[in-house]
């Protein structure tokens, strides 16, 4: 070997020893002819003990490998090169490449080169785990998004989203129903079209205020004859701070307002009832005494000249006493009830009602169906009818007709008293049933208050429908 060849061989040996990967060369006798420092570390062999000349199976005994697992032996005996062979050891995971060594056409040995890929494998496993978590998180997020979409779509809140160009980007079912529109009619279209569908074309100040970056909360609007609390929130871009869109929500509070009004009316009735219970008896007792003395005076012969005055005073005392009796009925909280056919009560009470109508030159028409019995107090039902019919007759001109109707309606027994008067003024409707509220010159304002109280004691609902052609008072008794 000349100097040049010796230098080349030493350089190759130095290079092979310096490689960070594992490098092992065996001959045809399966003995090690070269192993670098990394190979000693992989096979757990003390570097002071040379592996040169070792049979490869002795090396395997340090690692737990078998001949069948050895890619190096396959390359030696089968003459094939193998790549990307993963080998798991106590030191970690290695990626091997093996190849036969030739001298001409003859295989003279085999070489194995491997690199520790434990960190890459660990990173790959971590990435795989992260990917799995992300997949699960995405699936959960998708489920949450679908649930949120379902909630928004099915929410009773009417919701619409408008982009920065004032075009509608989203609208839910409640808002579509309110506008009586289809999604394709409004999506991507100017919000002004929706306002027109909602009969709000004349008032777009609320939405404009929100589109300018301001938020509003529970601003009351009347939409399609219903009362709504409207809230709007501007969507602000986190980087620029500019408004990029708007979400507007409308909550129907019509029933809530009516319920609050009804509760307030009942509170007033309860207050009047408490007042009635505390003072009515105190007023009635001295009036009874005065009436008795007037009767005595009226019977004396020497005072007959003043008889017409004493009779008038007695009549007025009786009228006042009747008002007190009505007033006292407001203080009752419970009455004795039993199953009754309301139709039978109406038929028995009809002669009294007809007599009052005939005296006024009017008629009463009856449309009474056979209905199921209901727990009622007969005397109070008669008082209810008398008050409603009296109000109906007083609202009409002679020759007109009052209609009393009884039928089964849904799960209730419905009683209706309809007149042909001129209707009730809109500003009075919320106040109906308030004690002492009257539009009559000589009215007490207690008739309807008593009717509402009777309905309340019977667990019934009293409502009214009115127009310039007349009014209908409706009482629904739960069957």
C-alpha angles and dihedrals in degrees: 000000000000125000094262093054091046091052091049092049093049091048091052091047091050091048093048092048092048096052110114090217126077114269122187128168124191132183129226090276087062091246125139113253096169137014125168128218093269089055091057089052092048095049093043092238120150107248089225088065110070118224092200108124094017117135109244092239088062087056090049090055088067092055106032093244122146129213090251090058095051116106088182092063091046090056090048098048102029096038093228132131117231127198138184093025110163117213122186115210137164087261093055141271119321131195110216136198118190132186138174118247117228135201101195105311094336124096107230099172146321136254131210125198119186137175129204107246096170093118091047091048091048090048090047091051091048090049089049090050091047090048089052091050091047090050090051091044091049090049091050091045089050090050091048090047091050090048091048091047090050091049093049093044094049096036117121086226112099104231132185131171122207124193126223090269089060092249122133111254099173138012128175131220096261092056091045090052091048091051092041088230142126124241093246089056094062111020111106090007127115114277088235088075090059092047089055091051088052092050089245099112088116093055118047096138093107095058093040089054091054094044087057089062101268126125124222129194129203098340106175119236134168110229122177091344091305126108117238136183105219123203126182132189127192116225107226123203107237094220104039099027089225126134110256098176148333139246117207123190127188122197119199105229098166095109091042092054092047090049092049089049090050092049090050090050091050090049089054090049091050091050092050090047092054090048090048093052092051102045109021094078091047090055096043096054098061090041090057089052093049091048091052093052091046090055090051092049092047090056095056113101094218090058098049089107087069096043095111090055095048091047090051091050091049091050091051091048089051090049091050089047089053090053090051090050089052090045091053092054088067090065095059115107100178137022134186112265136186135176108282139167103239089203090062091050090052093050092049092048095043096093091059092048093045092052092056091048094049091051088057094045094250139113138229119217119201126210101174121164127193107264139177118275116267130198104254143142106247095209092053093048088054090049090049091052093045093052095046094045091046090052090047093051092047091052095057140069120240115283095037126120134235115207123208113194130183124185144138111266119186104308095337140078106240123208117189131187111190128185135190096227129123097274132246123293113253093235091057097052096082090049098051111129094028108137115252093012106135140148093198123100093228100025125123097208091229102101098082092036088059090047092054090047092051091049090050093051089051094049088244130138120235117200136162136218117194141178137156087274093061145287135275121205110203126197117187114198115196109241 
